[in-house]
Amino acid sequence: MASPDPASAGEALYTAQLAMARDLPLWGGEPDQDIYAALLAGGSDPQDAFYASLFGPLEQSRREGDITGPSDPRFDAVFERWARSSARGLRPAPDPSVGAFRAWYRNRTGLDLNADPDWLASHDPDYAGPIQRENKLHMRIRDQHLLDLIRSRLDTHRRVLVVYGGSHIATMWSPLVRQLGRPRLIGGA
């Protein structure tokens, strides 16, 4: 079902709606199971690998107005929706309950989630909190996967449109310029 304002729901939904409307092939770039497996293979605790990955979706929900923060009465339902969806297929299976997440947060930060005004700082790459190690590893694995996906599609298709959030271009700029040459920027804000 199409969103009345698809751009407000984030780039993934908007891109999918545009591709479907134009009958274009679409490849998703989110390697959740691969990231989780790579983090565990690198020595990450399963709880750390899983829960740290949920700060991005929670930030998206906050930006979209679904929640204002962890004390918002809607937070638990939004968290569990993201957690259940993200946990599908992960082995070992993480606990997607909000109670387990709140206990994990207190254990890792020493703070009650509802009382921490900086709870989303864990998603900020400059934040030096205890959750940041997982987020940095997660982003590095994710960006490499996305770069590999772009390259594989360029090998099989004459033209490829890549749509993702702006942070990815910063990490992928140099390898893409090496492969494709300097871009010719058109328009923009």
C-alpha positions in Angstrom: 0.0 0.0 0.0 1.4 3.4 -1.0 2.0 6.0 1.6 0.2 9.3 1.1 3.6 11.0 1.6 6.2 8.4 0.8 9.2 10.6 1.1 8.4 11.2 4.8 8.7 7.5 5.5 12.4 7.3 4.6 14.4 6.6 1.5 13.8 2.9 1.4 10.0 3.0 1.2 10.1 5.9 -1.2 12.5 4.2 -3.5 10.5 1.0 -3.4 7.3 2.8 -4.3 9.0 4.6 -7.2 10.5 1.4 -8.5 7.2 -0.4 -8.3 5.3 2.4 -10.0 7.8 2.2 -12.9 8.1 -1.6 -13.0 11.8 -1.4 -12.3 13.9 -4.1 -10.6 14.9 -3.2 -7.0 17.6 -4.7 -4.9 17.5 -4.1 -1.2 20.8 -3.4 0.4 20.3 -4.2 4.1 22.3 -7.3 5.0 21.0 -7.7 8.6 21.8 -11.4 8.9 25.2 -11.0 7.4 26.1 -8.1 9.7 24.9 -10.0 12.7 27.0 -13.1 11.8 30.0 -11.0 11.0 29.8 -9.1 14.3 29.5 -12.4 16.2 32.4 -13.9 14.2 34.4 -10.8 15.3 33.8 -11.5 19.0 30.7 -9.3 19.6 28.2 -10.4 22.3 24.9 -11.3 20.6 22.9 -8.9 22.7 25.3 -6.1 21.9 25.3 -6.8 18.2 21.5 -7.0 18.1 20.4 -4.2 20.4 23.0 -1.7 19.1 21.7 -2.2 15.6 18.2 -1.0 16.7 19.3 2.6 17.5 19.1 3.5 13.8 15.5 2.4 13.3 14.6 4.0 16.6 16.1 7.3 15.5 14.1 7.0 12.3 10.9 6.4 14.2 11.7 9.5 16.3 12.4 11.6 13.2 9.2 10.4 11.6 7.2 11.3 14.8 6.2 7.8 15.7 7.9 8.3 19.1 9.4 11.2 21.0 11.7 9.1 23.2 11.9 6.0 25.4 9.3 7.4 27.9 6.8 7.9 25.1 3.8 5.5 25.7 4.2 4.4 22.1 7.9 3.5 22.5 7.5 -0.1 23.7 5.3 -1.1 20.8 7.5 0.7 18.2 10.6 -0.9 19.7 9.1 -4.4 19.7 7.9 -4.0 16.1 11.5 -3.1 14.9 13.1 -5.7 17.2 10.8 -8.6 16.0 11.4 -7.6 12.4 15.1 -7.3 12.8 15.4 -10.6 14.8 13.9 -12.7 12.0 16.4 -15.3 10.9 19.2 -14.3 13.3 21.0 -17.2 15.0 21.4 -17.3 17.9 18.0 -15.7 18.2 18.1 -12.5 20.2 15.5 -11.5 22.7 13.3 -8.9 21.0 11.4 -7.8 24.1 11.5 -4.2 25.2 12.1 -5.4 28.8 15.3 -7.2 27.8 16.4 -4.2 25.9 15.8 -1.8 28.8 17.8 -4.2 31.1 20.6 -4.4 28.5 20.8 -0.6 28.2 21.0 -0.2 32.0 23.7 -2.9 32.1 25.8 -1.3 29.3 25.4 2.4 30.2 24.6 2.4 33.9 21.5 4.5 33.1 17.8 4.0 33.0 16.7 4.3 29.3 13.8 6.7 30.2 16.1 9.0 32.2 19.0 9.2 29.7 18.6 12.4 27.7 21.4 11.2 25.4 19.9 7.8 24.7 20.1 8.3 20.9 23.7 9.5 21.1 24.7 5.9 20.9 23.8 6.1 17.2 26.1 9.1 16.7 29.5 8.0 15.3 31.3 10.7 17.4 29.7 9.5 20.7 32.2 7.6 22.9 29.6 5.5 24.7 29.9 1.8 25.3 27.5 0.9 22.4 29.5 2.8 19.8 31.9 -0.1 19.1 29.1 -2.2 17.8 27.6 0.6 15.7 31.0 1.4 14.1 31.5 -2.3 13.2 27.9 -2.5 12.0 28.3 0.5 9.7 31.6 -0.7 8.3 30.2 -4.2 7.4 27.0 -2.6 6.1 28.9 -0.1 3.9 31.1 -2.8 2.4 28.0 -4.9 1.6 26.4 -1.9 -0.1 29.5 -1.2 -2.1 29.8 -4.8 -3.2 26.1 -4.8 -4.2 26.5 -1.6 -6.2 29.6 -3.0 -8.0 27.9 -6.3 -8.7 24.9 -4.5 -10.3 27.2 -2.3 -12.3 28.8 -5.5 -13.7 25.4 -6.7 -15.0 23.5 -3.5 -15.8 24.3 -0.5 -18.0 22.7 2.0 -15.6 22.1 1.7 -11.8 20.4 4.2 -9.6 21.6 4.0 -6.0 19.4 5.5 -3.3 20.5 5.6 0.4 20.9 8.0 3.3 23.6 10.6 3.0 26.1 9.0 5.4 26.9 6.2 3.0 28.3 8.5 0.3 30.9 9.7 2.8 32.3 6.2 3.3 31.8 5.0 -0.3 32.9 8.2 -2.1 36.6 7.2 -2.7 36.0 3.6 -3.9 33.2 4.7 -6.2 35.3 7.5 -7.7 38.1 5.0 -8.2 35.7 2.7 -10.1 33.5 5.2 -11.9 35.5 8.4 -12.0 34.5 11.8 -10.6 30.7 12.4 -10.7 29.1 15.1 -12.6 26.7 16.7 -10.2 23.4 18.0 -11.6 21.0 20.2 -9.6 20.8 19.6 -5.9 19.8 21.6 -3.0 
